[in-house]
Every structure is written in structure tokens, then in C-alpha cells.
Amino acid sequence: MIRSMTGYGRALGEFADRQITVEVRSVNNRYLDCGVKLPRLYAFAEDAIKQCVKQHVSRGKVDVFVSVNLTASGAVRIGLNRSVLEGYLTAMRQISSDYGVRDDISVTALSGFPDVFSVEKAEEDEDLLKTQLLSVVGEALSAYDAMRAAEGEAIAKDLRRKAEGIARMISFVETRSPETVAEYREKLYARMQEVLSSATVDESRILTEAAIYADKVAVDEETVRLRSHLAQLGTMLESSEPIGRKLDFLMQEINRETNTIGSKCCDLEIAKTVVDLKAELEKIREQIQNIE
């Protein structure tokens, strides 16, 4: 089952002294680019979270947001940086004295200055905390994968439908191409009769010219390769492995064969079909940009 590169997952973990919330979201990207945002006190778990993401995702820009709400008192101690606070007080009183402004210093105003308070985490078992964080990350990634799989299945269904339409266009080209040779032979015969002003026309010359024309406009090899590529596309869509890059390369090959048919054709109906074929291929190319 293929997966989309865009998705979202969320999980909430309740533990004895904390509540952990994890959100995972991603958008398209050529390679894997994982960013983790979590409270500074838990930065030690960042690399482990990234490794967990790599086990689920092969490419895409993935952002992981972790928030921790402490539910037990004493888990964090708030201290007062007295030297910093006294420095702010001295500076503010100096402003009042030197510039004659009203001294309206309050606790609320002082508490808003940087580094007035210190936050100290109580001694904790980091291994246990990391295990708890990763368990919630794993749940969020499971929800995230489920969403990507659902979107991937919708994309695969659309690609199969488009591939069936392309197969019908190829069938038309295969049917129409020999008809153009027969029409060319008839036109050539009529032209030679007109030029020679005689009912006697060298049949061998007609056959030779028609054979040269048939060889020039033959697209058998291209249509056979196109059908092979479409079969490969169907196989890839059943794969459980990441196939986005392979599909991108496959589309280049399909476009190459289509362009060759377009350059060979001298028939209006085939030319119109090639234009329609290219339009469908462009839609497919846009779709596969979303596939992991």
C-alpha cells in the first residue's frame, strides 16, 4: 500500500506525574527533513524521537511537536535569581531618579523580565521519561501513518483509473497507425496516376514507397514499451515499499515514449491522441509528487 507524504497524527499520553501530547504533521519534500520541537528540559530525547520518525518515514518534511504538562507538584522547582532581580530594580530606580519619571515598579512588571526566575527540574529517570515520550510519539506516528495510507490509497485509485485511460489511448494509436499507412498508399497511388496521366502505375514502386513510409511512422516498439511501463506502474502501486522516486523515473520513461510517437505521427487523429495522452501524464506526474 502506497502512502502520501502529507499527513497528520496526534496522541495523548497520561502518566503518573505528567501529560504528554505529541503532534506529527508533514508536507512534500524530496528527502526526509525531520524537525522536533519539545520543551528545553526534554531536549535529551530529540535524537531518539528523530530515529523513531525515520522508522516510519522515508521522505517528506516532518514536524513533531511535543508538549509536556506536569501534573505532580514538586516535579519542577521555581527559584528566584536575586542578583538578576536586584540588577533590574537598581536600573529601574536609576531611570526614575535620573529622568524624573514615576516609580511604578510592581511585582508583575519585574516578573516579566528575562531570567528573573529559574526553572529547575526535579531529579528524574531520563530513561523512563524517554520511554514515555517515545511511546506517545509511536501512537502519534501510527495515527499519522493511517492518514497517509488512506490518502495514498485514494491516489493509487486515481492513478489506476488514469492508467486505464492511457491504455485505451495506446490501443487507438495501435489501431490507427496501420490505417494511416493504407491511406498513404491510396493517396500515393492516386497522385501517381494523376502525375503520369495514365492508369498504368508501377505497383512495385507504390509498395516500396508505402513500406518506407510504414517504417518511418511505425510506433509498435513505443506502444509495446508504453504497455510495459503501465504494467510496471500497476505493480508498483501494489508495493508496500516507498515508490515515489521510482514512479518519478517511470514517468520520465513514459513521457519519452509518448514524445517519440508524437514526433513520428503524420496523422491528425494520432496527434490529437498524443496531446490528450500528454495531458493525462502531466496529471499523473503531479499526483506522484505526493507519494512517499
C-alpha positions in Angstrom: 0.0 0.0 0.0 1.4 3.4 -1.0 1.5 6.3 1.4 1.1 10.0 0.8 3.8 12.4 2.0 1.2 14.7 3.6 -0.4 13.6 6.9 -1.3 14.4 10.5 -1.4 12.4 13.7 -1.9 13.3 17.3 -1.6 11.3 20.5 -2.0 12.0 24.2 -0.3 10.0 27.0 -1.3 10.2 30.7 1.3 9.2 33.2 1.7 9.4 37.0 3.2 12.9 37.1 2.8 14.3 33.6 0.6 14.5 30.5 2.4 14.2 27.1 0.9 15.4 23.9 2.5 14.7 20.5 1.5 16.1 17.1 3.1 14.9 13.8 2.5 16.7 10.5 4.2 16.6 7.2 4.3 18.1 3.7 6.0 17.1 0.4 9.8 17.1 0.3 12.3 15.5 -2.0 14.2 14.0 1.0 13.4 13.3 4.7 13.7 16.5 6.7 12.6 16.0 10.3 12.2 18.8 12.9 11.4 18.2 16.5 10.1 20.9 18.8 9.9 20.0 22.5 10.4 21.7 25.9 14.1 22.6 26.6 14.2 20.4 29.7 13.5 17.3 27.5 15.9 18.1 24.7 17.9 14.9 25.5 15.1 12.9 23.8 15.3 14.8 20.5 17.6 12.3 18.6 15.6 9.3 19.8 12.4 10.9 18.5 14.0 11.6 15.1 15.2 8.0 14.9 11.6 6.9 15.7 10.3 9.0 12.8 12.9 7.6 10.4 11.5 4.1 11.1 8.1 5.3 9.7 9.0 7.8 7.1 11.5 7.7 4.2 10.9 11.2 2.8 8.9 14.4 3.4 9.2 17.4 5.6 8.1 16.1 9.0 7.5 18.3 12.1 7.0 16.7 15.5 5.6 18.9 18.3 5.9 17.6 21.9 4.3 19.3 24.9 4.6 18.1 28.5 2.2 19.2 31.2 3.4 18.3 34.7 0.6 17.1 36.9 2.6 16.4 40.1 3.7 19.1 42.5 7.4 19.2 43.1 8.3 18.0 39.6 9.7 21.4 38.8 11.1 24.0 41.3 10.8 27.7 40.5 13.7 29.7 42.0 14.3 33.4 42.2 17.5 34.8 40.7 18.1 37.5 43.3 21.2 39.1 41.7 19.3 39.5 38.4 16.2 40.9 40.1 18.3 43.4 42.2 20.0 44.5 39.0 16.7 45.2 37.3 15.5 47.1 40.5 18.6 49.2 40.6 18.4 50.1 36.9 14.7 51.0 37.1 15.2 53.2 40.2 18.0 54.9 38.4 15.7 55.6 35.5 13.1 57.2 37.9 15.8 59.3 39.6 17.6 60.5 36.5 14.7 61.2 34.3 12.0 62.2 36.9 9.5 59.6 35.9 7.1 58.0 38.3 8.3 55.0 40.2 5.6 52.4 39.5 7.7 49.3 39.9 5.5 46.2 40.6 5.9 42.5 41.1 4.1 41.9 37.9 6.4 44.2 35.9 9.5 42.6 37.4 8.3 39.0 36.8 8.1 39.7 33.1 11.9 40.4 32.7 14.1 37.6 31.4 15.9 35.3 33.8 14.2 36.7 37.0 13.1 33.1 37.7 15.0 29.9 37.4 13.3 26.7 36.5 14.9 23.6 37.9 13.7 20.2 37.0 13.5 17.7 39.9 15.8 14.7 39.6 14.1 12.3 37.1 14.8 9.0 35.5 15.7 10.1 31.9 15.4 6.6 30.6 11.9 6.2 31.9 10.9 9.6 30.6 12.4 8.9 27.2 10.4 5.6 27.1 7.2 7.5 27.9 7.9 10.2 25.3 8.6 7.6 22.6 5.5 5.6 23.4 3.3 8.6 22.8 5.4 9.5 19.7 4.8 6.0 18.4 1.0 6.4 18.9 1.0 9.7 17.0 3.0 8.2 14.2 0.5 5.3 13.9 -2.3 7.8 13.5 -0.2 9.8 11.1 0.6 6.6 9.0 -3.1 5.7 8.9 -4.0 9.0 7.4 -1.2 8.8 4.9 -2.2 5.3 3.9 -5.8 6.4 3.4 -4.7 9.3 1.2 -2.3 7.0 -0.6 -5.0 4.6 -1.4 -7.1 7.4 -2.9 -4.1 8.5 -5.0 -3.5 4.9 -6.2 -7.1 4.5 -7.2 -6.9 7.7 -9.2 -3.7 6.6 -10.9 -5.1 3.2 -11.8 -8.1 5.0 -13.4 -5.8 7.3 -15.4 -3.6 4.4 -16.4 -6.7 2.6 -17.9 -7.5 5.8 -19.9 -3.9 5.9 -21.2 -4.1 2.2 -22.2 -7.2 3.0 -24.3 -5.3 5.8 -26.0 -2.5 3.4 -26.8 -4.9 1.0 -28.2 -6.3 3.7 -30.5 -2.8 4.6 -31.7 -2.0 0.9 -32.4 -5.2 0.5 -34.4 -4.9 3.8 -36.2 -1.2 3.6 -37.2 -1.7 0.8 -39.8 -4.7 2.6 -41.2 -2.5 5.7 -41.9 -0.2 3.5 -44.0 -3.1 2.2 -46.1 -4.4 5.7 -46.6 -1.0 6.9 -47.6 -0.7 4.1 -50.2 -4.0 5.0 -51.7 -3.1 8.7 -51.8 0.2 7.9 -53.4 -1.4 5.7 -56.0 -3.9 8.4 -56.9 -1.2 11.0 -57.1 1.0 8.9 -59.3 -2.0 8.3 -61.6 -2.6 12.0 -61.8 1.0 12.9 -62.5 1.5 10.1 -65.0 -1.9 10.7 -66.7 -2.1 7.0 -67.1 -4.0 4.2 -65.5 -0.8 2.1 -65.5 1.1 2.6 -62.3 4.2 0.7 -61.1 2.7 -1.3 -58.3 6.2 -2.2 -57.0 7.1 1.4 -56.7 3.9 2.0 -54.7 4.7 -0.9 -52.4 8.2 0.3 -51.9 7.2 3.9 -51.0 4.5 2.6 -48.7 7.0 0.3 -47.0 9.3 3.3 -46.4 6.5 5.3 -45.0 5.3 2.5 -42.8 8.8 2.1 -41.4 9.0 5.8 -40.8 5.7 6.1 -38.9 5.8 2.7 -37.1 5.2 3.1 -33.4 5.0 -0.6 -32.5 8.1 -0.5 -30.3 7.0 2.6 -28.5 3.5 1.3 -27.8 4.9 -2.1 -26.5 7.2 -0.2 -24.1 4.4 2.0 -23.0 2.2 -1.0 -22.1 5.2 -2.5 -20.3 5.6 0.7 -18.3 1.9 0.8 -17.5 2.1 -2.8 -16.2 5.1 -1.8 -14.1 3.1 1.2 -12.7 0.3 -1.2 -11.7 2.9 -3.5 -9.9 4.4 -0.5 -8.1 1.0 0.6 -6.8 0.7 -2.7 -5.1 4.1 -2.4 -3.4 4.4 -1.8 0.4 7.8 0.0 -0.2 8.2 3.7 -0.8 7.9 4.1 -4.6 7.7 7.9 -5.1 11.1 8.3 -6.7 10.7 5.2 -8.8 7.4 6.5 -10.1 9.0 9.7 -11.0 11.6 7.9 -13.1 9.0 5.7 -14.7 7.0 8.8 -15.7 10.1 10.2 -17.4 10.3 7.0 -19.5 6.6 7.1 -20.4 7.0 10.7 -21.5 9.9 9.8 -23.6 8.0 7.1 -25.5 5.0 9.4 -25.9 7.2 12.2 -27.3 8.6 9.7 -29.8 5.2 8.7 -31.0 4.3 12.4 -31.4 7.4 13.1 -33.5 6.7 10.1 -35.8 3.0 10.6 -36.4 1.8 12.3 -39.5 -1.9 11.8 -38.8 -4.2 14.3 -37.2 -6.1 11.8 -35.1 -3.0 10.3 -33.6 -1.6 13.8 -33.0 -4.8 14.7 -31.0 -4.5 11.5 -29.1 -0.8 12.2 -28.2 -1.9 15.6 -26.9 -4.5 14.0 -24.7 -2.0 11.4 -23.6 0.5 14.1 -22.5 -2.3 15.9 -20.6 -3.1 12.7 -18.6 0.6 12.1 -18.0 1.0 15.6 -16.6 -1.8 14.9 -14.2 -0.2 11.7 -13.1 3.2 13.4 -12.7 1.5 16.0 -10.3 -0.1 13.2 -8.3 3.0 11.2 -7.8 4.7 14.2 -6.2 2.5 13.5 -3.2 3.7 9.8 -2.9 6.3 8.8 -0.4 
